[in-house]
Amino acid sequence: MTSTTLLYFVRHAESLYVPGDERSRGLTERGQADALRVRRTLHDICFDAAVSSPYERAMQTIRPTAGDRPIRIYEDLRERTIGEFGDTTSFAEAKCAVYQDFDFSFPGGESSRSAQQRAASVILTLLRAHEGETVLIGTHGDIMTLIFNRFDAAVGYEFWRSLAMPDIYKLEFYGEQLARMNRIDLAPA
């Protein structure tokens, strides 16, 4: 019989955008306060493992919740590289384009399909390695949306647009099948 595996995805808190500094930029003061709200929100959950994107903002968001537990870094959980979309296209329009055509990519960027495949392979590995356990995952809005889409095709661009910073989703799996997905409201500030 297959056990239930719980994955808690935490989209990173607020981080000041610095062009060319994707990996090392950390959280703003507000982001740090929100990371503590994530901890308060999930305080009664007993996590068996904590994993994260290699980006500092994702790790900093889940570090208070992980406590003394080591955070295992997975390179393939990094955010999708959108690429060069030019001056005539807005960021939102660029995101919409790569969601409308999963095989399209801007120069220097990743298609939705390639980013989804690399990240979803990590999730499948986690589901096998941590069957019946509860895992905390530090992530990003775009790659989280693509991961969710792998298990539920209804999740797409509009879902991405609706995400907050931070945001928490609990996914319940039986084996590699998604059974439930619920958004968890953050504890009050």
Phi and psi in degrees as GROMACS dihedral restraints (atoms count N, CA, C in turn):
[ dihedral_restraints ]
;  ai    aj    ak    al  type     phi  dphi    fc
    3     4     5     6     1   -82.4    20    10
    4     5     6     7     1   135.6    20    10
    6     7     8     9     1   -87.0    20    10
    7     8     9    10     1   158.6    20    10
    9    10    11    12     1   -80.9    20    10
   10    11    12    13     1   130.8    20    10
   12    13    14    15     1  -114.1    20    10
   13    14    15    16     1   132.7    20    10
   15    16    17    18     1  -110.2    20    10
   16    17    18    19     1   126.8    20    10
   18    19    20    21     1  -116.2    20    10
   19    20    21    22     1   123.3    20    10
   21    22    23    24     1  -104.9    20    10
   22    23    24    25     1   109.6    20    10
   24    25    26    27     1   -92.2    20    10
   25    26    27    28     1   126.9    20    10
   27    28    29    30     1  -118.7    20    10
   28    29    30    31     1   109.9    20    10
   30    31    32    33     1   -71.2    20    10
   31    32    33    34     1   138.4    20    10
   33    34    35    36     1   -57.6    20    10
   34    35    36    37     1   155.9    20    10
   36    37    38    39     1   -80.2    20    10
   37    38    39    40     1  -179.2    20    10
   39    40    41    42     1   -58.5    20    10
   40    41    42    43     1   134.4    20    10
   42    43    44    45     1  -139.2    20    10
   43    44    45    46     1   133.8    20    10
   45    46    47    48     1   -70.0    20    10
   46    47    48    49     1   122.8    20    10
   48    49    50    51     1   -69.3    20    10
   49    50    51    52     1   127.3    20    10
   51    52    53    54     1  -129.7    20    10
   52    53    54    55     1   112.2    20    10
   54    55    56    57     1   -54.1    20    10
   55    56    57    58     1   133.9    20    10
   57    58    59    60     1    80.7    20    10
   58    59    60    61     1     3.7    20    10
   60    61    62    63     1  -122.0    20    10
   61    62    63    64     1    49.1    20    10
   63    64    65    66     1   -65.4    20    10
   64    65    66    67     1   -42.5    20    10
   66    67    68    69     1   -77.8    20    10
   67    68    69    70     1   -38.8    20    10
   69    70    71    72     1  -103.0    20    10
   70    71    72    73     1    -6.5    20    10
   72    73    74    75     1   -71.8    20    10
   73    74    75    76     1   132.6    20    10
   75    76    77    78     1   -98.2    20    10
   76    77    78    79     1  -161.3    20    10
   78    79    80    81     1   -87.4    20    10
   79    80    81    82     1   150.3    20    10
   81    82    83    84     1   -73.7    20    10
   82    83    84    85     1   176.2    20    10
   84    85    86    87     1   -59.1    20    10
   85    86    87    88     1   -43.4    20    10
   87    88    89    90     1   -63.0    20    10
   88    89    90    91     1   -41.8    20    10
   90    91    92    93     1   -60.4    20    10
   91    92    93    94     1   -40.1    20    10
   93    94    95    96     1   -64.2    20    10
   94    95    96    97     1   -41.6    20    10
   96    97    98    99     1   -63.8    20    10
   97    98    99   100     1   -39.6    20    10
   99   100   101   102     1   -68.9    20    10
  100   101   102   103     1   -30.9    20    10
  102   103   104   105     1   -62.5    20    10
  103   104   105   106     1   -35.2    20    10
  105   106   107   108     1   -70.6    20    10
  106   107   108   109     1   -32.6    20    10
  108   109   110   111     1   -66.0    20    10
  109   110   111   112     1   -37.1    20    10
  111   112   113   114     1   -60.4    20    10
  112   113   114   115     1   -46.0    20    10
  114   115   116   117     1   -58.9    20    10
  115   116   117   118     1   -45.5    20    10
  117   118   119   120     1   -62.9    20    10
  118   119   120   121     1   -37.3    20    10
  120   121   122   123     1   -64.7    20    10
  121   122   123   124     1   -40.2    20    10
  123   124   125   126     1  -103.9    20    10
  124   125   126   127     1    15.5    20    10
  126   127   128   129     1   -58.6    20    10
  127   128   129   130     1   -28.3    20    10
  129   130   131   132     1   -95.6    20    10
  130   131   132   133     1     6.8    20    10
  132   133   134   135     1   -91.5    20    10
  133   134   135   136     1   132.5    20    10
  135   136   137   138     1   -97.6    20    10
  136   137   138   139     1   105.0    20    10
  138   139   140   141     1   -87.3    20    10
  139   140   141   142     1   135.2    20    10
  141   142   143   144     1   -86.1    20    10
  142   143   144   145     1   -24.7    20    10
  144   145   146   147     1  -155.5    20    10
  145   146   147   148     1   155.3    20    10
  147   148   149   150     1  -131.3    20    10
  148   149   150   151     1   130.4    20    10
  150   151   152   153     1  -133.5    20    10
  151   152   153   154     1   161.2    20    10
  153   154   155   156     1  -156.2    20    10
  154   155   156   157     1   160.6    20    10
  156   157   158   159     1   -60.0    20    10
  157   158   159   160     1   157.6    20    10
  159   160   161   162     1   -76.8    20    10
  160   161   162   163     1    -2.9    20    10
  162   163   164   165     1   -79.6    20    10
  163   164   165   166     1   135.7    20    10
  165   166   167   168     1   -56.6    20    10
  166   167   168   169     1   -40.4    20    10
  168   169   170   171     1   -63.5    20    10
  169   170   171   172     1   -34.1    20    10
  171   172   173   174     1   -70.5    20    10
  172   173   174   175     1   -43.6    20    10
  174   175   176   177     1   -65.1    20    10
  175   176   177   178     1   -43.7    20    10
  177   178   179   180     1   -63.5    20    10
  178   179   180   181     1   -30.5    20    10
  180   181   182   183     1   -70.1    20    10
  181   182   183   184     1   -37.3    20    10
  183   184   185   186     1   -96.5    20    10
  184   185   186   187     1   -10.7    20    10
  186   187   188   189     1   -55.2    20    10
  187   188   189   190     1   -45.2    20    10
  189   190   191   192     1   -62.4    20    10
  190   191   192   193     1   -34.0    20    10
  192   193   194   195     1   -74.2    20    10
  193   194   195   196     1   -38.1    20    10
  195   196   197   198     1   -68.3    20    10
  196   197   198   199     1   -26.5    20    10
  198   199   200   201     1    62.3    20    10
  199   200   201   202     1  -128.4    20    10
  201   202   203   204     1   -81.3    20    10
  202   203   204   205     1    -9.2    20    10
  204   205   206   207     1   -66.9    20    10
  205   206   207   208     1   133.7    20    10
  207   208   209   210     1   -66.9    20    10
  208   209   210   211     1   146.6    20    10
  210   211   212   213     1  -101.4    20    10
  211   212   213   214     1   117.1    20    10
  213   214   215   216     1   -84.9    20    10
  214   215   216   217     1   128.8    20    10
  216   217   218   219     1   -94.2    20    10
  217   218   219   220     1   133.1    20    10
  219   220   221   222     1  -120.1    20    10
  220   221   222   223     1   113.9    20    10
  222   223   224   225     1   -55.5    20    10
  223   224   225   226     1   -37.8    20    10
  225   226   227   228     1   -75.2    20    10
  226   227   228   229     1     0.3    20    10
  228   229   230   231     1   -93.2    20    10
  229   230   231   232     1     4.2    20    10
  231   232   233   234     1   -61.3    20    10
  232   233   234   235     1   160.3    20    10
  234   235   236   237     1   -66.8    20    10
  235   236   237   238     1   152.6    20    10
  237   238   239   240     1   -67.0    20    10
  238   239   240   241     1   138.7    20    10
  240   241   242   243     1   -85.1    20    10
  241   242   243   244     1   118.2    20    10
  243   244   245   246     1   -78.5    20    10
  244   245   246   247     1   -31.2    20    10
  246   247   248   249     1    89.9    20    10
  247   248   249   250     1  -168.2    20    10
  249   250   251   252     1   -93.3    20    10
  250   251   252   253     1   112.5    20    10
  252   253   254   255     1  -110.2    20    10
  253   254   255   256     1     4.5    20    10
  255   256   257   258     1    82.5    20    10
  256   257   258   259     1   175.3    20    10
  258   259   260   261     1   -83.6    20    10
  259   260   261   262     1   -17.7    20    10
  261   262   263   264     1   -92.4    20    10
  262   263   264   265     1    -5.4    20    10
  264   265   266   267     1  -115.8    20    10
  265   266   267   268     1   130.6    20    10
  267   268   269   270     1   -78.1    20    10
  268   269   270   271     1   165.2    20    10
  270   271   272   273     1   -58.8    20    10
  271   272   273   274     1   -45.3    20    10
  273   274   275   276     1   -62.8    20    10
  274   275   276   277     1   -40.0    20    10
  276   277   278   279     1   -65.0    20    10
  277   278   279   280     1   -38.6    20    10
  279   280   281   282     1   -64.1    20    10
  280   281   282   283     1   -43.9    20    10
  282   283   284   285     1   -62.2    20    10
  283   284   285   286     1   -43.5    20    10
  285   286   287   288     1   -58.9    20    10
  286   287   288   289     1   -42.3    20    10
  288   289   290   291     1   -61.1    20    10
  289   290   291   292     1   -42.4    20    10
  291   292   293   294     1   -76.8    20    10
  292   293   294   295     1   -17.8    20    10
  294   295   296   297     1   -84.2    20    10
  295   296   297   298     1   -33.0    20    10
  297   298   299   300     1   -68.3    20    10
  298   299   300   301     1   -35.4    20    10
  300   301   302   303     1  -128.0    20    10
  301   302   303   304     1   101.6    20    10
  303   304   305   306     1   -63.1    20    10
  304   305   306   307     1   -15.9    20    10
  306   307   308   309     1  -100.0    20    10
  307   308   309   310     1    -5.0    20    10
  309   310   311   312     1   -81.6    20    10
  310   311   312   313     1   143.1    20    10
  312   313   314   315     1  -144.7    20    10
  313   314   315   316     1   149.5    20    10
  315   316   317   318     1   -79.7    20    10
  316   317   318   319     1   159.6    20    10
  318   319   320   321     1   -54.0    20    10
  319   320   321   322     1   129.1    20    10
  321   322   323   324     1    79.3    20    10
  322   323   324   325     1     4.9    20    10
  324   325   326   327     1  -114.0    20    10
  325   326   327   328     1   177.9    20    10
  327   328   329   330     1  -107.8    20    10
  328   329   330   331     1   144.1    20    10
  330   331   332   333     1   -73.5    20    10
  331   332   333   334     1   162.2    20    10
  333   334   335   336     1   -60.4    20    10
  334   335   336   337     1   -40.7    20    10
  336   337   338   339     1   -63.4    20    10
  337   338   339   340     1   -46.1    20    10
  339   340   341   342     1   -68.6    20    10
  340   341   342   343     1   -40.3    20    10
  342   343   344   345     1   -65.6    20    10
  343   344   345   346     1   -41.6    20    10
  345   346   347   348     1   -62.6    20    10
  346   347   348   349     1   -44.4    20    10
  348   349   350   351     1   -61.8    20    10
  349   350   351   352     1   -44.0    20    10
  351   352   353   354     1   -67.0    20    10
  352   353   354   355     1   -41.5    20    10
  354   355   356   357     1   -75.2    20    10
  355   356   357   358     1   -41.1    20    10
  357   358   359   360     1   -65.1    20    10
  358   359   360   361     1   -29.7    20    10
  360   361   362   363     1   -64.4    20    10
  361   362   363   364     1   -34.3    20    10
  363   364   365   366     1   -65.5    20    10
  364   365   366   367     1   -43.9    20    10
  366   367   368   369     1   -63.1    20    10
  367   368   369   370     1   -41.7    20    10
  369   370   371   372     1   -62.6    20    10
  370   371   372   373     1   -39.7    20    10
  372   373   374   375     1   -62.4    20    10
  373   374   375   376     1   -43.7    20    10
  375   376   377   378     1   -63.6    20    10
  376   377   378   379     1   -40.3    20    10
  378   379   380   381     1   -62.6    20    10
  379   380   381   382     1   -37.1    20    10
  381   382   383   384     1   -74.0    20    10
  382   383   384   385     1   -44.5    20    10
  384   385   386   387     1   -72.8    20    10
  385   386   387   388     1   -26.5    20    10
  387   388   389   390     1  -121.8    20    10
  388   389   390   391     1    32.6    20    10
  390   391   392   393     1   -56.3    20    10
  391   392   393   394     1   131.7    20    10
  393   394   395   396     1    80.5    20    10
  394   395   396   397     1     4.6    20    10
  396   397   398   399     1  -111.4    20    10
  397   398   399   400     1  -178.3    20    10
  399   400   401   402     1  -123.2    20    10
  400   401   402   403     1   125.3    20    10
  402   403   404   405     1  -123.6    20    10
  403   404   405   406     1   133.9    20    10
  405   406   407   408     1   -95.8    20    10
  406   407   408   409     1   131.1    20    10
  408   409   410   411     1  -127.8    20    10
  409   410   411   412     1   120.5    20    10
  411   412   413   414     1   -88.5    20    10
  412   413   414   415     1   124.1    20    10
  414   415   416   417     1  -146.2    20    10
  415   416   417   418     1  -167.5    20    10
  417   418   419   420     1  -128.3    20    10
  418   419   420   421     1   158.2    20    10
  420   421   422   423     1   -61.3    20    10
  421   422   423   424     1   -47.3    20    10
  423   424   425   426     1   -70.0    20    10
  424   425   426   427     1   -48.4    20    10
  426   427   428   429     1   -69.0    20    10
  427   428   429   430     1   -33.1    20    10
  429   430   431   432     1   -63.9    20    10
  430   431   432   433     1   -42.9    20    10
  432   433   434   435     1   -60.4    20    10
  433   434   435   436     1   -43.2    20    10
  435   436   437   438     1   -66.4    20    10
  436   437   438   439     1   -38.0    20    10
  438   439   440   441     1   -62.7    20    10
  439   440   441   442     1   -48.6    20    10
  441   442   443   444     1   -60.5    20    10
  442   443   444   445     1   -39.3    20    10
  444   445   446   447     1   -60.8    20    10
  445   446   447   448     1   -31.5    20    10
  447   448   449   450     1   -61.0    20    10
  448   449   450   451     1   -31.0    20    10
  450   451   452   453     1  -103.9    20    10
  451   452   453   454     1   -15.7    20    10
  453   454   455   456     1  -148.9    20    10
  454   455   456   457     1   103.5    20    10
  456   457   458   459     1   -63.1    20    10
  457   458   459   460     1   -16.0    20    10
  459   460   461   462     1   -73.0    20    10
  460   461   462   463     1   -16.8    20    10
  462   463   464   465     1   -82.0    20    10
  463   464   465   466     1   124.0    20    10
  465   466   467   468     1  -157.6    20    10
  466   467   468   469     1  -145.2    20    10
  468   469   470   471     1   -54.0    20    10
  469   470   471   472     1   -47.0    20    10
  471   472   473   474     1   -63.4    20    10
  472   473   474   475     1   -36.3    20    10
  474   475   476   477     1   -61.5    20    10
  475   476   477   478     1   -48.4    20    10
  477   478   479   480     1   -54.8    20    10
  478   479   480   481     1   -45.9    20    10
  480   481   482   483     1   -62.7    20    10
  481   482   483   484     1   -27.9    20    10
  483   484   485   486     1   -83.3    20    10
  484   485   486   487     1   -10.1    20    10
  486   487   488   489     1   -68.8    20    10
  487   488   489   490     1   145.7    20    10
  489   490   491   492     1  -101.9    20    10
  490   491   492   493     1   172.1    20    10
  492   493   494   495     1  -125.6    20    10
  493   494   495   496     1   105.3    20    10
  495   496   497   498     1   -82.5    20    10
  496   497   498   499     1   173.6    20    10
  498   499   500   501     1  -145.1    20    10
  499   500   501   502     1   148.4    20    10
  501   502   503   504     1  -129.3    20    10
  502   503   504   505     1   131.5    20    10
  504   505   506   507     1  -128.9    20    10
  505   506   507   508     1   135.3    20    10
  507   508   509   510     1  -105.1    20    10
  508   509   510   511     1   122.4    20    10
  510   511   512   513     1  -113.4    20    10
  511   512   513   514     1   131.5    20    10
  513   514   515   516     1  -109.7    20    10
  514   515   516   517     1   124.0    20    10
  516   517   518   519     1  -118.3    20    10
  517   518   519   520     1   143.7    20    10
  519   520   521   522     1  -112.1    20    10
  520   521   522   523     1   109.4    20    10
  522   523   524   525     1    63.3    20    10
  523   524   525   526     1  -124.1    20    10
  525   526   527   528     1  -106.2    20    10
  526   527   528   529     1    14.0    20    10
  528   529   530   531     1  -100.9    20    10
  529   530   531   532     1   126.9    20    10
  531   532   533   534     1   -72.4    20    10
  532   533   534   535     1   125.4    20    10
  534   535   536   537     1   -99.9    20    10
  535   536   537   538     1   -41.5    20    10
  537   538   539   540     1  -149.4    20    10
  538   539   540   541     1   149.9    20    10
  540   541   542   543     1  -138.5    20    10
  541   542   543   544     1   123.8    20    10
  543   544   545   546     1  -132.0    20    10
  544   545   546   547     1   138.5    20    10
  546   547   548   549     1   -81.7    20    10
  547   548   549   550     1   140.7    20    10
  549   550   551   552     1  -111.2    20    10
  550   551   552   553     1   124.9    20    10
  552   553   554   555     1   -71.0    20    10
  553   554   555   556     1   137.5    20    10
  555   556   557   558     1   -69.9    20    10
  556   557   558   559     1   147.6    20    10
  558   559   560   561     1   -59.9    20    10
  559   560   561   562     1   151.0    20    10
  561   562   563   564     1   -58.3    20    10
  562   563   564   565     1   152.8    20    10
